[in-house]
């Protein structure tokens, strides 16, 4: 085998055995919650949400909402990491959102919501507006006792990634699709306005 051929063979061999990243990441927009159980009877409840698929891998946390009480607004995009081998059809493959009331002594659980990944992830290209609409969904919040109490508004993009960074609304524009891209920005701005107003 010539030196060049041997080098090529080595490259192929090396490429074939390159390890796949064992983790996957998805983005989640935690918008707000409504009519939560008030677990603070003396002071105003200040809540935050902990979001995870597999808690032992990673859990992301929103900021604390200081003003909304039982109707908090976070409007925050979080990145959640979990093991790639976990199949979306697996009932354990769910996005969990645990809501807590911040306290000086301890954090009190307010309630939890759960969304199956197979119900929200549809695949497609993150940079394709048709594959990646920005909307919101509302799910039931359950008390630790198992009783329903409150609602959570959130959005998981069908591709697992947002078309644009929601903070700046900046993203790569393909020159051929300028009109379509402009329309998406407009829709996202309207959506953002509605989210903040809710």
C-alpha positions as CSV (number, residue, x, y, z in Angstrom):
1,X,0.0,0.0,0.0
2,X,1.5,3.4,-1.0
3,X,2.0,6.1,1.7
4,X,-0.9,8.2,0.3
5,X,-3.3,5.2,0.2
6,X,-2.2,4.1,3.7
7,X,-2.9,7.7,4.9
8,X,-6.3,7.7,3.3
9,X,-7.1,4.3,4.8
10,X,-6.1,5.6,8.2
11,X,-8.3,8.6,7.8
12,X,-11.3,6.5,6.9
13,X,-10.6,4.2,9.8
14,X,-10.3,7.1,12.2
15,X,-13.5,8.8,10.9
16,X,-15.5,5.6,11.2
17,X,-14.7,5.2,14.9
18,X,-15.2,8.9,15.9
19,X,-17.4,8.7,19.0
20,X,-20.9,10.2,18.7
21,X,-21.8,12.8,21.2
22,X,-23.8,10.8,23.8
23,X,-25.9,13.8,24.8
24,X,-28.6,15.8,23.0
25,X,-29.8,19.3,23.7
26,X,-33.2,20.9,23.1
27,X,-34.4,24.5,23.8
28,X,-37.5,25.2,25.8
29,X,-39.3,28.5,26.3
30,X,-40.9,28.7,29.8
31,X,-43.4,31.5,29.4
32,X,-45.7,31.7,32.5
33,X,-48.0,30.0,34.9
34,X,-51.5,30.7,36.0
35,X,-53.5,30.1,39.2
36,X,-50.8,28.2,41.0
37,X,-51.3,27.1,44.6
38,X,-50.2,29.8,47.0
39,X,-47.8,28.0,49.4
40,X,-46.7,31.3,51.0
41,X,-49.4,32.6,53.3
42,X,-47.5,35.5,54.9
43,X,-45.3,36.9,52.2
44,X,-45.9,37.1,48.4
45,X,-44.9,33.9,46.6
46,X,-41.8,34.2,44.4
47,X,-41.5,31.3,42.1
48,X,-39.0,29.7,39.7
49,X,-39.0,26.6,37.5
50,X,-36.6,23.7,37.3
51,X,-36.6,22.1,33.8
52,X,-35.1,18.7,33.0
53,X,-35.5,15.5,31.0
54,X,-33.1,13.4,33.1
55,X,-32.4,15.1,36.4
56,X,-29.1,13.2,37.0
57,X,-27.8,14.5,33.6
58,X,-28.8,18.2,33.8
59,X,-31.5,20.5,35.2
60,X,-31.9,24.1,34.0
61,X,-33.4,26.8,36.1
62,X,-35.4,30.0,35.3
63,X,-34.9,33.2,37.2
64,X,-37.1,33.9,40.2
65,X,-40.3,35.8,39.4
66,X,-40.8,38.5,42.1
67,X,-44.0,40.1,41.0
68,X,-46.5,37.6,39.7
69,X,-47.3,35.7,42.8
70,X,-49.6,32.8,41.8
71,X,-49.4,34.0,38.1
72,X,-45.7,34.2,37.5
73,X,-44.1,35.2,34.1
74,X,-40.6,34.1,33.2
75,X,-40.5,34.3,29.4
76,X,-37.1,32.6,29.4
77,X,-35.4,30.2,27.0
78,X,-33.5,27.3,28.6
79,X,-31.3,24.6,27.1
80,X,-31.9,21.1,28.4
81,X,-29.4,18.3,28.0
82,X,-30.2,14.6,28.2
83,X,-28.9,11.2,27.0
84,X,-29.2,10.7,23.2
85,X,-30.0,7.0,23.6
86,X,-33.3,7.8,25.4
87,X,-35.9,7.1,22.7
88,X,-38.5,9.8,22.2
89,X,-41.2,7.1,22.3
90,X,-40.1,6.1,25.8
91,X,-42.6,7.2,28.4
92,X,-39.6,8.4,30.5
93,X,-38.6,10.7,27.7
94,X,-40.5,13.7,29.0
95,X,-39.8,17.3,29.7
96,X,-40.4,17.9,33.4
97,X,-41.0,21.4,34.9
98,X,-41.0,21.6,38.7
99,X,-42.1,24.9,40.1
100,X,-40.8,26.0,43.5
101,X,-41.5,29.0,45.8
102,X,-38.2,30.6,46.8
103,X,-37.8,30.9,50.5
104,X,-35.1,32.0,53.0
105,X,-35.3,28.7,54.9
106,X,-36.3,26.2,52.2
107,X,-37.7,26.0,48.7
108,X,-41.3,24.9,48.8
109,X,-42.7,22.7,45.9
110,X,-45.6,24.4,44.2
111,X,-46.4,21.9,41.5
112,X,-45.1,20.0,38.4
113,X,-45.9,19.7,34.8
114,X,-44.8,17.1,32.2
115,X,-44.7,17.0,28.4
116,X,-43.8,13.8,26.5
117,X,-41.0,14.5,24.0
118,X,-42.8,12.4,21.4
119,X,-45.7,14.8,21.5
120,X,-43.6,17.9,20.8
121,X,-40.5,17.0,18.8
122,X,-41.3,16.5,15.2
123,X,-37.8,16.8,13.6
124,X,-37.2,19.1,10.6
125,X,-34.7,21.9,10.1
126,X,-34.4,24.6,12.8
127,X,-33.8,27.3,10.2
128,X,-36.9,26.4,8.2
129,X,-39.8,28.5,9.3
130,X,-42.4,26.0,8.2
131,X,-40.8,23.3,10.4
132,X,-40.3,25.6,13.3
133,X,-43.3,27.8,14.2
134,X,-43.3,29.8,17.4
135,X,-46.4,29.2,19.4
136,X,-47.3,28.3,23.0
137,X,-48.9,25.3,24.6
138,X,-50.7,25.1,28.0
139,X,-50.3,22.1,30.3
140,X,-51.8,21.1,33.6
141,X,-49.7,21.7,36.8
142,X,-50.1,19.0,39.4
143,X,-49.5,19.5,43.2
144,X,-47.2,17.0,45.0
145,X,-50.4,15.5,46.4
146,X,-51.4,14.5,42.9
147,X,-54.2,17.1,42.6
148,X,-54.4,19.4,39.6
149,X,-53.8,23.1,40.5
150,X,-52.8,25.7,38.0
151,X,-51.5,25.8,34.4
152,X,-48.1,26.2,32.7
153,X,-47.6,28.0,29.4
154,X,-44.5,26.9,27.5
155,X,-43.2,26.1,24.0
156,X,-40.9,23.4,22.7
157,X,-39.9,24.1,19.1
158,X,-40.7,21.0,17.0
159,X,-37.1,20.8,15.8
160,X,-35.8,21.2,19.4
161,X,-34.1,24.5,18.5
162,X,-35.5,28.0,18.0
163,X,-35.3,29.6,14.6
164,X,-33.7,32.7,16.2
165,X,-32.3,33.8,19.5
166,X,-35.4,35.3,21.2
167,X,-33.4,37.9,23.0
168,X,-32.2,39.7,19.9
169,X,-34.4,38.1,17.1
170,X,-31.2,38.0,15.0
171,X,-30.6,35.0,12.8
172,X,-29.0,34.0,9.5
173,X,-31.0,35.4,6.5
174,X,-30.9,33.6,3.2
175,X,-31.0,36.2,0.5
176,X,-33.5,34.2,-1.6
177,X,-36.0,34.0,1.3
178,X,-35.9,37.6,2.5
179,X,-39.6,38.2,2.3
180,X,-40.4,35.0,4.1
181,X,-37.8,35.7,6.8
182,X,-39.2,39.2,7.4
183,X,-42.6,37.8,7.9
184,X,-41.2,35.4,10.5
185,X,-39.5,38.2,12.4
186,X,-42.8,40.2,12.4
187,X,-44.7,37.1,13.7
188,X,-42.1,36.5,16.4
189,X,-42.3,40.1,17.6
190,X,-46.0,39.9,17.8
191,X,-45.7,36.6,19.6
192,X,-43.2,38.1,22.0
193,X,-45.5,41.0,22.7
194,X,-48.4,38.7,23.6
195,X,-46.2,36.6,25.8
196,X,-44.9,39.6,27.8
197,X,-48.4,41.0,28.1
198,X,-50.0,37.8,29.4
